[in-house]
Amino acid sequence: MWDNHIISFSEVTKEIFLNFALYLKEEKEVAVGTGYNLCYVVEEIIKVGQIKGWNVPKTNLLSDVNSCDLWKPQKSRKENKTKPIPEEIFDKILYYAANKETNILTKAGIIIQSQTGLRINEVLGIQKGCVHTTRDGHDYMKVLVPKTEKDTNPTPHKVFINELVKGVIKELEEYTEELRQESGLTELFLVRYSGIKVLSVSAFTDRRIPNFIKKWDIRDNKSNLYPLKSHQFRATYVRELIKKKVPIAHIMKQYAHVTIEMTTHYLTLNNEEVKEIYSDMILSPNSKISGLRVKEIKGKLDTQFKGKTEEEIDDIVSNISKSMSFNPLPTGVCLYDFRRGNCSDGDGCFFYNCANL
């Protein structure tokens, strides 16, 4: 701004914006992610300013160029994006884990993660006697879960479990009984390797999971062995809840949570991950939704998706989701662009997986 003698965003032109990106690349030599974020801030100020009536350019000077085009950060962003496991592959994983897998530690790790959405380090830390039953007959297990991303001290947390998890924990307790007696350890995921120790996260994620996929020949739609990542079970868990018509709003009420952030913590997901799941369900080409503006939105999305690859479509959906708010409703979800201000009489309310479509 100083170099260009600019005192207001209204003076920003397309040429100045491009020169700003060039300045960051060549003079400052910033990393791709940093350059993208800095340019994106300028882009967002102009976009939001046009909606809010701020003193910014009135014309859309970024219509044919944007921060994404200039920096192309898609690859680095995609590496950090956790997608749910495709349903048909998830079904195979669960089937082989529950019915065929003979290694109890691998079996238990996969089953518990898939049915609770816990992180693998939380699963591997469970201890003998962790399963309990409420007065009204609901089974749960106690597990140490970090309260926030900044909190390094995990706290005890109750996680409700089904019969499948309850059964595999019992198997695990019986299998490691001698190791616990010999070592004095109380954890259930014990191995004898240079002594008796708790199975490490890397041993499970880097060896056991790939070996499980290879052993049972679980492949994707391109006939490649599915590159399963342990972290995917968390996103898949929420998707399975939604499939069973258990809205996150209902979970909030059941556990007396005040905010969606508290509920997404219970599900061990952050708010961005939940937004990614909803955006995939509602905005993707094959989604089934109904609502007042569904035809209009579908028409605009179809135009953007036309001629694009699967990866490019992923990026479009991801970028759109960043400017949207997803609020759970009793039978659907409220979707709106928060830059537009308050809710506009329900025209952003949608029903997902609509039976009439």
C-alpha positions as CSV (number, residue, x, y, z in Angstrom):
1,M,0.0,0.0,0.0
2,W,2.8,2.4,0.9
3,D,4.8,1.6,-2.3
4,N,1.7,2.3,-4.4
5,H,0.6,5.4,-2.5
6,I,-2.8,3.7,-1.6
7,I,-4.8,4.9,1.3
8,S,-8.1,3.0,0.6
9,F,-9.1,-0.4,-0.6
10,S,-11.3,1.4,-3.2
11,E,-8.1,2.2,-5.0
12,V,-7.1,-1.4,-5.5
13,T,-7.1,-2.5,-9.1
14,K,-6.6,-5.8,-10.8
15,E,-3.1,-4.7,-11.8
16,I,-2.2,-3.8,-8.2
17,F,-3.5,-7.1,-6.9
18,L,-1.4,-9.0,-9.4
19,N,1.7,-6.9,-8.6
20,F,1.1,-7.6,-4.9
21,A,1.2,-11.4,-5.6
22,L,4.4,-10.9,-7.7
23,Y,5.9,-8.8,-4.9
24,L,5.3,-11.7,-2.4
25,K,6.7,-14.3,-4.8
26,E,9.8,-12.5,-6.1
27,E,10.8,-10.0,-3.5
28,K,9.6,-11.6,-0.3
29,E,10.0,-15.2,-1.6
30,V,7.2,-16.4,0.7
31,A,5.9,-20.0,0.8
32,V,2.9,-21.0,-1.4
33,G,0.6,-21.3,1.6
34,T,1.7,-17.9,3.0
35,G,1.3,-16.2,-0.3
36,Y,-2.2,-17.7,-0.9
37,N,-3.4,-16.7,2.6
38,L,-2.1,-13.1,2.2
39,C,-3.8,-12.7,-1.2
40,Y,-6.9,-14.4,0.0
41,V,-7.3,-11.8,2.8
42,V,-7.3,-9.0,0.2
43,E,-9.8,-10.9,-2.0
44,E,-12.1,-11.6,1.0
45,I,-12.0,-7.9,2.1
46,I,-13.1,-6.8,-1.3
47,K,-15.8,-9.5,-1.6
48,V,-17.3,-8.9,1.8
49,G,-16.9,-5.2,1.4
50,Q,-19.1,-5.2,-1.7
51,I,-21.8,-7.0,0.2
52,K,-21.5,-4.9,3.3
53,G,-21.1,-1.6,1.5
54,W,-17.6,-0.8,2.6
55,N,-15.3,1.5,0.7
56,V,-13.9,-1.1,-1.8
57,P,-14.0,-1.4,-5.6
58,K,-17.6,-1.7,-6.8
59,T,-16.7,-3.9,-9.8
60,N,-15.6,-7.5,-9.6
61,L,-12.0,-7.0,-10.5
62,L,-11.1,-10.6,-9.5
63,S,-13.7,-12.3,-11.8
64,D,-11.1,-14.0,-14.0
65,V,-8.2,-14.3,-11.5
66,N,-8.1,-15.1,-7.8
67,S,-5.7,-16.2,-5.1
68,C,-6.2,-19.9,-5.9
69,D,-5.2,-19.3,-9.6
70,L,-2.1,-17.3,-8.6
71,W,-0.7,-19.7,-6.0
72,K,-2.3,-23.1,-6.8
73,P,-2.3,-24.3,-3.2
74,Q,-4.8,-27.2,-3.9
75,K,-2.2,-30.0,-3.5
76,S,-0.9,-28.9,-0.1
77,R,-4.5,-28.2,1.2
78,K,-5.7,-31.6,-0.1
79,E,-3.0,-33.4,1.9
80,N,-4.5,-32.0,5.1
81,K,-8.1,-32.7,4.2
82,T,-9.6,-35.8,5.7
83,K,-12.4,-37.4,3.7
84,P,-14.8,-40.0,5.0
85,I,-14.2,-43.6,3.8
86,P,-16.5,-44.4,0.8
87,E,-19.5,-46.4,2.1
88,E,-18.8,-49.6,0.1
89,I,-15.2,-49.6,1.3
90,F,-16.1,-48.9,4.9
91,D,-18.6,-51.8,4.8
92,K,-15.8,-54.1,3.6
93,I,-13.4,-52.9,6.3
94,L,-15.9,-53.4,9.1
95,Y,-16.9,-56.8,7.7
96,Y,-13.4,-58.2,7.5
97,A,-12.4,-56.6,10.9
98,A,-15.4,-58.1,12.7
99,N,-15.7,-61.5,11.0
100,K,-12.3,-62.5,9.5
101,E,-9.4,-60.7,11.1
102,T,-7.5,-63.0,13.5
103,N,-5.1,-60.5,15.1
104,I,-7.1,-59.1,18.0
105,L,-5.1,-55.9,18.3
106,T,-5.7,-55.0,14.7
107,K,-9.3,-56.1,14.9
108,A,-10.0,-54.1,18.1
109,G,-8.3,-51.0,16.9
110,I,-10.3,-50.8,13.7
111,I,-13.7,-51.7,15.3
112,I,-13.4,-49.3,18.2
113,Q,-12.3,-46.4,15.9
114,S,-15.0,-47.1,13.3
115,Q,-17.8,-47.3,16.0
116,T,-16.7,-44.3,18.2
117,G,-14.9,-41.9,16.0
118,L,-12.0,-41.7,18.6
119,R,-8.5,-40.8,17.6
120,I,-6.1,-43.8,17.4
121,N,-4.0,-42.6,20.3
122,E,-7.1,-42.4,22.4
123,V,-8.1,-45.9,21.4
124,L,-4.6,-47.4,22.2
125,G,-4.7,-45.8,25.6
126,I,-7.8,-47.5,26.9
127,Q,-7.4,-49.5,30.1
128,K,-8.7,-52.6,31.8
129,G,-12.2,-52.0,33.3
130,C,-12.9,-49.1,31.0
131,V,-16.4,-50.4,30.1
132,H,-19.3,-49.3,32.3
133,T,-23.1,-49.3,32.2
134,T,-25.5,-46.4,33.1
135,R,-28.5,-46.9,35.4
136,D,-30.8,-47.1,32.4
137,G,-28.7,-49.8,30.8
138,H,-26.5,-47.9,28.2
139,D,-22.9,-49.1,27.8
140,Y,-20.1,-46.6,27.7
141,M,-16.3,-46.6,28.1
142,K,-14.1,-44.2,29.8
143,V,-11.3,-42.8,27.7
144,L,-8.8,-39.9,27.9
145,V,-9.7,-37.2,25.4
146,P,-8.0,-33.8,24.9
147,K,-10.5,-31.1,25.8
148,T,-9.2,-28.7,23.1
149,E,-6.4,-28.6,20.6
150,K,-4.4,-26.3,22.9
151,D,-4.9,-28.5,25.9
152,T,-2.1,-31.0,26.3
153,N,-3.6,-32.7,29.3
154,P,-6.3,-35.2,28.3
155,T,-9.3,-35.6,30.6
156,P,-11.5,-38.6,31.3
157,H,-14.5,-38.7,29.0
158,K,-17.5,-41.1,28.6
159,V,-18.0,-42.5,25.1
160,F,-21.2,-44.5,24.5
161,I,-20.5,-47.8,22.8
162,N,-22.4,-50.6,21.0
163,E,-22.3,-54.4,21.5
164,L,-19.7,-54.7,18.8
165,V,-17.2,-52.5,20.7
166,K,-18.2,-54.0,24.0
167,G,-17.5,-57.5,22.7
168,V,-14.1,-56.7,21.2
169,I,-12.9,-54.9,24.4
170,K,-13.8,-58.1,26.3
171,E,-11.7,-60.2,23.8
172,L,-8.9,-57.7,24.1
173,E,-8.9,-57.9,27.9
174,E,-8.7,-61.7,27.8
175,Y,-6.0,-61.7,25.1
176,T,-3.7,-59.3,27.0
177,E,-4.4,-60.6,30.6
178,E,-1.0,-62.4,30.9
179,L,0.9,-59.4,29.5
180,R,-0.8,-57.1,32.0
181,Q,0.0,-59.4,34.9
182,E,3.6,-59.8,33.9
183,S,4.2,-56.1,33.3
184,G,1.9,-54.4,35.8
185,L,0.5,-52.2,33.0
186,T,-3.3,-51.6,32.8
187,E,-3.6,-50.7,29.1
188,L,-5.3,-53.2,26.8
189,F,-3.3,-52.7,23.6
190,L,-0.1,-54.5,24.8
191,V,2.6,-56.1,22.7
192,R,5.8,-58.0,23.5
193,Y,8.5,-56.2,21.6
194,S,11.8,-55.5,23.5
195,G,9.8,-56.0,26.6
196,I,6.1,-55.4,27.1
197,K,4.7,-52.1,26.0
198,V,1.6,-50.3,24.7
199,L,1.2,-50.6,20.9
200,S,2.5,-47.4,19.3
201,V,0.4,-45.1,17.1
202,S,3.0,-45.5,14.2
203,A,3.0,-49.3,14.5
204,F,-0.8,-49.3,14.1
205,T,-1.1,-46.7,11.4
206,D,2.0,-47.4,9.3
207,R,2.1,-51.2,9.5
208,R,-1.1,-52.8,10.8
209,I,-3.6,-50.8,8.8
210,P,-1.8,-51.2,5.4
211,N,-1.2,-54.9,6.2
212,F,-4.9,-55.3,7.0
213,I,-5.9,-53.7,3.7
214,K,-3.5,-55.8,1.7
215,K,-4.4,-59.1,3.6
216,W,-8.1,-58.7,2.7
217,D,-7.5,-57.2,-0.7
218,I,-9.7,-54.1,-0.1
219,R,-9.6,-51.9,-3.2
220,D,-11.0,-48.6,-4.4
221,N,-13.0,-48.0,-7.6
222,K,-9.8,-47.8,-9.6
223,S,-8.8,-51.3,-8.4
224,N,-6.0,-50.0,-6.3
225,L,-5.5,-51.1,-2.7
226,Y,-7.4,-48.5,-0.6
227,P,-5.0,-46.0,1.1
228,L,-6.8,-46.1,4.4
229,K,-5.7,-43.5,7.0
230,S,-6.6,-44.0,10.6
231,H,-7.8,-40.4,10.9
232,Q,-10.6,-41.1,8.3
233,F,-12.6,-43.1,10.8
234,R,-13.5,-39.9,12.7
235,A,-15.1,-38.2,9.7
236,T,-16.8,-41.5,8.7
237,Y,-18.3,-41.9,12.1
238,V,-20.2,-38.6,11.8
239,R,-21.3,-39.5,8.3
240,E,-22.7,-42.8,9.7
241,L,-24.6,-40.9,12.4
242,I,-26.2,-38.6,9.8
243,K,-27.1,-41.6,7.6
244,K,-29.0,-43.0,10.6
245,K,-30.8,-39.7,10.8
246,V,-29.2,-38.8,14.1
247,P,-28.7,-35.0,13.7
248,I,-25.8,-33.3,15.5
249,A,-28.4,-31.0,17.0
250,H,-30.0,-34.1,18.7
251,I,-26.6,-35.1,20.1
252,M,-26.2,-31.6,21.5
253,K,-29.5,-31.9,23.4
254,Q,-28.8,-35.4,24.6
255,Y,-25.4,-34.4,26.1
256,A,-26.5,-30.9,27.2
257,H,-24.0,-29.3,25.0
258,V,-24.3,-25.5,24.6
259,T,-22.5,-25.1,21.3
260,I,-21.9,-27.0,18.1
261,E,-18.2,-26.8,19.0
262,M,-18.7,-28.8,22.2
263,T,-20.6,-31.5,20.2
264,T,-18.0,-31.7,17.5
265,H,-15.4,-32.1,20.3
266,Y,-17.4,-35.0,21.6
267,L,-17.3,-36.5,18.1
268,T,-13.5,-35.6,18.2
269,L,-13.9,-33.4,15.1
270,N,-13.3,-29.7,14.8
271,N,-15.8,-27.4,13.2
272,E,-13.9,-27.2,9.8
273,E,-14.1,-31.0,9.5
274,V,-17.8,-31.1,10.2
275,K,-18.3,-28.3,7.5
276,E,-16.3,-30.5,5.0
277,I,-18.6,-33.4,5.7
278,Y,-21.8,-31.3,5.3
279,S,-20.5,-29.6,2.2
280,D,-19.7,-33.0,0.5
281,M,-23.2,-34.2,1.4
282,I,-25.0,-31.1,0.2
283,L,-22.9,-29.5,-2.5
284,S,-21.4,-32.5,-4.3
285,P,-22.7,-33.4,-7.8
286,N,-24.4,-36.6,-6.6
287,S,-26.0,-35.2,-3.5
288,K,-29.8,-35.6,-2.9
289,I,-31.3,-32.5,-1.2
290,S,-34.5,-30.6,-1.3
291,G,-35.2,-27.0,-0.3
292,L,-36.6,-23.7,-1.6
293,R,-33.5,-22.7,-3.6
294,V,-32.2,-26.2,-4.5
295,K,-32.8,-25.8,-8.2
296,E,-31.1,-22.5,-8.4
297,I,-28.1,-23.7,-6.4
298,K,-27.8,-27.0,-8.3
299,G,-27.9,-25.1,-11.6
300,K,-25.0,-22.8,-10.5
301,L,-23.0,-25.7,-9.2
302,D,-23.5,-27.8,-12.4
303,T,-22.1,-24.9,-14.4
304,Q,-19.0,-24.8,-12.1
305,F,-18.6,-28.6,-12.2
306,K,-18.9,-28.9,-16.0
307,G,-15.8,-30.4,-17.5
308,K,-13.9,-30.6,-14.2
309,T,-12.0,-33.6,-12.8
310,E,-12.9,-35.2,-9.5
311,E,-10.1,-33.4,-7.7
312,E,-11.1,-30.1,-9.2
313,I,-14.7,-30.6,-8.0
314,D,-13.4,-31.4,-4.6
315,D,-11.5,-28.1,-4.5
316,I,-14.6,-26.2,-5.7
317,V,-16.8,-27.7,-2.9
318,S,-14.1,-27.1,-0.3
319,N,-13.7,-23.5,-1.3
320,I,-17.5,-22.9,-1.2
321,S,-17.8,-24.5,2.2
322,K,-15.3,-22.0,3.7
323,S,-17.8,-19.1,3.1
324,M,-20.8,-21.0,4.3
325,S,-22.3,-21.8,7.7
326,F,-23.8,-25.2,8.4
327,N,-26.3,-25.3,11.3
328,P,-28.0,-28.6,12.1
329,L,-31.8,-28.7,12.2
330,P,-34.0,-31.5,13.6
331,T,-34.5,-33.1,10.1
332,G,-32.0,-31.3,7.9
333,V,-29.4,-28.5,7.9
334,C,-29.4,-24.7,7.5
335,L,-26.9,-23.6,4.9
336,Y,-26.2,-19.9,4.4
337,D,-23.4,-17.5,3.3
338,F,-22.5,-15.7,6.5
339,R,-21.4,-12.7,4.5
340,R,-25.0,-12.0,3.6
341,G,-26.0,-11.3,7.2
342,N,-29.0,-12.7,9.0
343,C,-31.1,-15.7,7.9
344,S,-33.3,-15.0,4.9
345,D,-36.6,-16.6,5.8
346,G,-35.5,-20.2,5.5
347,D,-34.4,-20.2,1.9
348,G,-31.2,-21.8,2.9
349,C,-32.8,-24.8,4.8
350,F,-32.2,-28.2,3.2
351,F,-33.1,-31.8,3.7
352,Y,-30.3,-34.1,2.9
353,N,-30.8,-37.7,1.6
354,C,-34.3,-36.7,0.7
355,A,-36.4,-39.9,0.1
356,N,-38.6,-38.1,-2.5
357,L,-35.6,-37.4,-4.9
